[in-house]
């Protein structure tokens, strides 16, 4: 999705799959204002097969500023998993049978860091006309068993202070096909190692639905 509206949030789906944003989500996503959205309330939700888990540092967010006079500036941060029991108890039922849903947020320090960057890039008349984009990435994962050869599908959601609810960003995006599109020779078993062999692996996500 692309728009020339100043300081609007351009949403690229997880792994940059902009073309996978459902049309039904666009009205909700269009409400998000990069200049004013409360970064402390931003949440990214990822649904993966129950035997695929994200690893610490594996989910990132990149905020990009595109000045009207040219150039590109960006800040990339690692999102942290939400483990607060009270917040998790209020989540809508996102996990379908055989899948696991995990929620991520900005740390307090990174929210402040991105807020300062946003102020520098988009606030004030001198920045009128600047555009921006937000990209969510998931690129570190492990597996509990052997890969079956079936598609490894990911569904992603975004919640902000404007949307109030989790908005679908992409549904059943095949990670294995995305990886092979980058490198046809990649060995998925190596790219997604066993969780017990991954350094500092901490299994993530809410329990899979029965």
Secondary structure as the mmCIF struct_conf table of DSSP 4:
data_model
#
loop_
_struct_conf.conf_type_id
_struct_conf.id
_struct_conf.beg_label_comp_id
_struct_conf.beg_label_asym_id
_struct_conf.beg_label_seq_id
_struct_conf.end_label_comp_id
_struct_conf.end_label_asym_id
_struct_conf.end_label_seq_id
BEND BEND1 UNK A 5 UNK A 5
TURN_TY1_P TURN_TY1_P1 UNK A 6 UNK A 7
STRN STRN1 UNK A 8 UNK A 8
STRN STRN2 UNK A 9 UNK A 12
HELX_LH_PP_P HELX_LH_PP_P1 UNK A 13 UNK A 13
HELX_RH_3T_P HELX_RH_3T_P1 UNK A 14 UNK A 16
HELX_RH_3T_P HELX_RH_3T_P2 UNK A 18 UNK A 20
BEND BEND2 UNK A 21 UNK A 21
HELX_RH_3T_P HELX_RH_3T_P3 UNK A 23 UNK A 25
HELX_RH_AL_P HELX_RH_AL_P1 UNK A 26 UNK A 29
TURN_TY1_P TURN_TY1_P2 UNK A 30 UNK A 31
STRN STRN3 UNK A 33 UNK A 33
TURN_TY1_P TURN_TY1_P3 UNK A 34 UNK A 36
HELX_RH_3T_P HELX_RH_3T_P4 UNK A 39 UNK A 41
STRN STRN4 UNK A 43 UNK A 49
TURN_TY1_P TURN_TY1_P4 UNK A 50 UNK A 51
STRN STRN5 UNK A 52 UNK A 54
HELX_LH_PP_P HELX_LH_PP_P2 UNK A 55 UNK A 55
TURN_TY1_P TURN_TY1_P5 UNK A 56 UNK A 57
STRN STRN6 UNK A 59 UNK A 66
TURN_TY1_P TURN_TY1_P6 UNK A 68 UNK A 69
BEND BEND3 UNK A 70 UNK A 70
STRN STRN7 UNK A 73 UNK A 78
STRN STRN8 UNK A 80 UNK A 81
HELX_RH_AL_P HELX_RH_AL_P2 UNK A 85 UNK A 89
TURN_TY1_P TURN_TY1_P7 UNK A 90 UNK A 90
HELX_LH_PP_P HELX_LH_PP_P3 UNK A 95 UNK A 96
STRN STRN9 UNK A 97 UNK A 97
TURN_TY1_P TURN_TY1_P8 UNK A 98 UNK A 98
STRN STRN10 UNK A 99 UNK A 105
HELX_RH_AL_P HELX_RH_AL_P3 UNK A 108 UNK A 122
BEND BEND4 UNK A 123 UNK A 124
HELX_RH_3T_P HELX_RH_3T_P5 UNK A 125 UNK A 127
TURN_TY1_P TURN_TY1_P9 UNK A 128 UNK A 129
STRN STRN11 UNK A 131 UNK A 138
STRN STRN12 UNK A 141 UNK A 143
BEND BEND5 UNK A 144 UNK A 145
BEND BEND6 UNK A 149 UNK A 150
STRN STRN13 UNK A 153 UNK A 159
TURN_TY1_P TURN_TY1_P10 UNK A 161 UNK A 163
BEND BEND7 UNK A 165 UNK A 165
STRN STRN14 UNK A 167 UNK A 174
HELX_RH_AL_P HELX_RH_AL_P4 UNK A 175 UNK A 182
TURN_TY1_P TURN_TY1_P11 UNK A 184 UNK A 185
HELX_RH_AL_P HELX_RH_AL_P5 UNK A 188 UNK A 191
BEND BEND8 UNK A 192 UNK A 192
STRN STRN15 UNK A 193 UNK A 194
HELX_RH_3T_P HELX_RH_3T_P6 UNK A 195 UNK A 197
BEND BEND9 UNK A 198 UNK A 198
TURN_TY1_P TURN_TY1_P12 UNK A 199 UNK A 200
BEND BEND10 UNK A 205 UNK A 206
HELX_LH_PP_P HELX_LH_PP_P4 UNK A 207 UNK A 208
STRN STRN16 UNK A 209 UNK A 209
#
